[in-house]
């Protein structure tokens, strides 16, 4: 009889001799049991103990053998039970194996189905028979298939059905306490109305409604002031004056005023600043052209003293006219100088830029930049006889890159000539450039003095004519 375990072998024989071998390579220990008394060594009676790696056998005392294990961590030693290495993690602590490392694992797996798999109905015993006894997941039944259903339906009304008022308990009484969907109320039946509100509701005309609201009497309501959504206002403060104003609390905002009675046949437009009640401050900024019709005056003064007009005559000939008051007398005082002046914008209103005389005819002034000099001007006019160009201060110069002519005739203001020369028209008559006249014998010209140097005699007629032309 034998039993094996890895590294161990146990053998029991029928013979009187028992051999017990313990093999844990490289340790080998063999014990031989004693046989019958008197037997030979070959037949038993001898104990042989042999030392191996990791085992030490000593004989002490005589015929007594001691077997000890050699503990340690070096080669050919054994590990003691309380050795710390027995509880330490050893490499590899976590590891894996391929299927081939495990005996028969592949064969076992081949006999298994995949974790995710399916079966045909025939693969499941009795499944087809069970399914044949079931209804489809989507199916219908006739009323008769459902026990008692027809009886229950017979006791119900149709989905779409109606009732008479008498079929509903108390309905007729509830309806009798309600007003018709189309009905009216008189004003005094509105419980939360006011006397003013009822008066407005019952007003027969717009005038009566306006009266009820306190807007005056008659067909036209009267408003003293209308406040717009953002605080701007339209108001009437005095008779004939209408104002359109910004919010009263906004500084430097001005409104516009229309005075309908200040000037005869005119509407006076001005400005008003609500924050301090200042009038006619600021101005009007136009973002669009100001257009005046043809042959219509754009009057500058409220007294009709000055105006602009585009006159369109025959053949659509257009002329922009500037009109000034000529000798206009107001209350015994001449208040118009009959002048149109061109000057620097900032010189408007200066006394040195307003002619102090009243002209009988319109005059055109052009002023210099020196506003301290009242006479720094060029003035053009026509005195009903002659055209007049005047300089109020300094010379009047005509400057041109070419010749300066008057009525086609050349105007020569100065000449260039050698000293002590006579000039005139000696070669030909008529207008033309001055010509130098040669001094003959017996005469000499020194400066502006002509002297005779010869004997006595008379001056020829031609010479006298030449002298007259030169002078």
QUISUL-V389982 format. One record per backbone hydrogen bond with DSSP energy under -0.5 kcal/mol. CO is the residue of the C=O (numbers start at 1). NH is the residue of the N-H. Records with the same first field share a line. If there is no record, write none. Layout:
CO->NH ; NH
//
This chain:
1->12
3->10
5->8
8->5
10->3
17->19
18->20 ; 33
19->11 ; 21
20->31
21->9 ; 23
22->24 ; 29
24->27
26->53
27->24
29->22
31->20 ; 33
33->45
36->39
40->44
41->44
46->48
47->49
48->50
52->55
54->70
56->68
58->60 ; 66
61->64
63->65
64->60
65->67
66->58 ; 68
68->56
69->71
70->78
74->77
76->54
78->72
80->83
83->86
84->87 ; 88
98->101 ; 102
99->102
101->103
102->105
104->108
105->109
106->110
107->111
108->111
109->112
115->117
120->123 ; 124
121->124
123->125
124->127
126->130
127->131
128->132
129->133
130->133
131->134
137->139
142->145 ; 146
143->146
145->147
146->149
148->152
149->153
150->154
151->155
152->155
153->156
159->161
164->167 ; 168
165->168
167->169
168->171
170->174
171->175
172->176
173->177
174->177
175->178
181->183
186->189
187->190
189->191
190->193
194->198
195->199
196->200
197->201
198->202
200->203
205->209
206->210
207->211
208->212
209->213
210->215
211->214
215->222
219->221
221->223
224->236
225->227
226->228 ; 234
228->231
232->228
233->245
234->226
235->243
238->241
240->260
242->258
243->235 ; 245
244->256
245->233
247->250
249->251
250->253
255->272
256->244
257->259 ; 270
258->242 ; 260
259->268
263->266
266->263 ; 268
267->269
268->259
270->257
271->280
272->255 ; 274
273->276 ; 277 ; 278
278->273
283->285
284->286
285->287
289->291
293->296
297->299
298->308
301->304
306->300 ; 301
307->323
308->298
309->311 ; 321
310->295 ; 312
311->313 ; 319
313->316
314->317
317->313
319->311 ; 321
321->309 ; 323
323->307
325->327 ; 338
328->330 ; 335 ; 336
329->331
330->333
333->330 ; 335
337->359
338->363
340->365
341->343
342->367
344->347
345->348
347->350
350->353
351->354
357->359
362->382
363->340 ; 365
364->380
365->342
366->378
369->371
370->373
372->374
373->376
375->377
376->368
377->392 ; 393
378->366
379->390
380->364
381->388
386->383 ; 385
388->381
390->379
395->397
397->399
403->405
404->411
406->409
409->406
410->412
411->413
422->437
424->426 ; 435
435->424
436->438
437->422
440->443
442->453 ; 454
444->446 ; 451
445->447
446->449
448->450
449->446 ; 451
451->444
460->464
461->465
462->466
463->467
464->468
465->469
466->470
467->471
//
